[in-house]
Amino acid sequence: MKLVEMAYFTDAVNGMAEFYRTLLGSEPVTRSNDMAIFMIGETKIFIHRTYESAEGDLPPENHIAYNVDDVDAVCKSLSEQGLKIEFAPRDYYWGRSTYLRDPDGHLIEITA
């Protein structure tokens, strides 16, 4: 697994973008009113405007994402080891992902 993303959801996209621009000393690689993306090597800092989610949709929660070659195989392996998958593998506009939580409740994305 390789850490590829740290996602932050906020109502203050402009303030967060300015903070990370100053902290990192670089401009975002992508910017709109609803989001900003900064790159640190191969890891993305993704700042996204908070939104209302419908029942069963992905929650707009801060999370980290790990890249793997086969989401379904990793999901199966993690389940067999006793980890609870919260959102089963599914295709999204960015690719295939599954989600689970660590013991403190932090959302973790496994993506390909």
N, C-alpha and C positions, 0 to 999 in steps of 0.2 A: 504494500500500500504506500501511496505517495500523497502527502498533504498538497492539495491543489487550490483550496479556497478557504477563506475565512469570510463569512457573510454576516453583515450587520444590518438590521432593520431599524429604521428610525423615521421620525417625523421631521427631523432636522437634517435633510440630505446636504444642503449647502454648508452648514456648519461642520458636519462630519467630513465632507470633502475638503474643506479648507484646513481642518485639523490635520488630515492625513497628507495633504499637499505640503504643509509646513513640516510635519514630522519627517516625511520621507524625502523632502527636497525635490519632488518631481510632480509633474502634472498627471492627472488621470489619463489612462489610455482611451477611455470612453467616458462620456459625460452627458447627462440629460437632466431635466428637472426632477426625475424620479430615481436616478441612480448615478453612481460613479464607480469606476473600476480602476484600481491601481494594481500594478504588478511589482512584486518583489521576486526577482528571478522567475521561477516558474509558478509561483504562488500568487493567487489573485486575492486582493482585498476588495470585496464586493459590498458596496453600500447601497441599500435599496430602501425606497420609501415603504413604510408600513402600510399594509392594506387589510381590509376585512376579508377573512377567509370563510368559505361556506363549509358546512359539515362534511368531513371526509377529505377536504382539500389540504394541501400542505400548509402548515401554520407559518405566519410571517415571523419566524424566530431566528435569532442569531444561531449560527451553526458553523461547523467546519466540515470540509468535504475531502474525502480521500479517493484517489483515482485507482481503479483496478482494471485488469483486462476483461474479466467476466463477472458482472454484477450478480447474475443469477447463481453462479457457482459459489461466490463468496457469501452471498446471502444464505444459501443452503448450508455451507460449512459453519457459519456463525450460529445459525439456528440449531444445528446439531450439537454445538458446544454450549447450548443453553441460553444464548442471547435472544432477546425478544425483538423481532422486527416490527416496527410500528407502521411503516408504509411499505408494502410489498414492492418488489421490483416492477418498474413501469417505465414506459417511454415518455419523456417530456420533450419540449422543444430544444433543450440543450443536450439531450442524450438519455441514456437509461440510468436510473437511480433507484436506490432503496434507502430507507431511513430507519434509524434506531436511536435509542437514548443511552447515555452513559449512566452510571449509578446516581449521579447528582441531577439527572434529568436533562442534561444538555443534548440537543439534537445533533446527530452525526449523519452525514450523507455519505453513501458509498456510490460512486458514479463511474461510468466508463466513457 
